Amino acid sequence: MNTRSVIITGASAGLGLECARAILTRDEWHVVLAVRDVSRGEAAVAQLGSPDRCTVLACDLASLRSVRDFTVAFAAAGLPPLHAVVGNAGLQVVSALQQTEDGVETTFGVNHLGHFALIEGLREHLVTPARIVMVASGTHDPKKFTGMPHPHYTSAAALAHPQPGEPVDGRRRYTTSKLCNVLYTYEIDRRLGHGAQGVTVTAFDPGLMPSSGLSRDYTPAQKVLWRIVSPLLRALPNVNSVAISGARLAALATDPEFDGVTGEYFEGATPIRSSMESYDTDKARDLWETSAQLLYGSSTR
């Protein structure tokens, strides 16, 4: 019998789909697939094979209006109580500097601001004990060899609204957005009293997953190179299949062994220190206050 709901963003493919698959092996959970394309979400449910334990709801993280509509639809759906939210959806935009519906740079808008808005909208619906898990990336840490540019965080306002003429630098915008995911994890954990309010918050690095869809915005030449190089990367540390990483992500969201664990950054199944910059409380506060300003028109919430 389903007694608990979990919301997973970007659950129609890749890591999110495998996380949903793993959670469905636990009988008490109902999975809500928060997806941009409902038809793809319905196709994912068909793959999962448990239609009575899955609900597909539209949620385009590039649109604050869509995020608000999602929270209203979830509240009206009559689903089991919400005990977990997995912020999994993410993208890289390398072809051009793009903006969301709300005029925010797309990588920052989807990977961070959309999730910020979603979790803010869902907080009143969370039933304790509850968990929030943010999917980050080892690429946020300059000390790790990932082949990606180091993040560059000056201010959240600069990330949200690049100045005219700034280079696209989409891969760096991606790694910086992953730094934002970790900064946000630690900041919301502080604001929730480090678990004192019954909500725990963790960040998760799934490792490099060569078969994931993050290269979809690459140029044709980059995609060819990626197909050649990606099989060779499997010999490196923390390179995983989406199924393995999906199971680990599911465990962080639902397994009793992680009861009470909060304010931690996990590389796979192991808690580790994240980057030095990710512990910068001034940057975390700036990120929160700017995000609240973009969402509410005020930084006071």
Beta strands, then each sheet from edge to edge (+ up, - down):
strand 1: 4-9
strand 2: 29-35
strand 3: 54-58
strand 4: 82-87
strand 5: 126-135
strand 6: 199-205
strand 7: 264-267
strand 8: 270-272
sheet 1: 3+ 2+ 1+ 4+ 5+ 6+ 7+ 8-
end
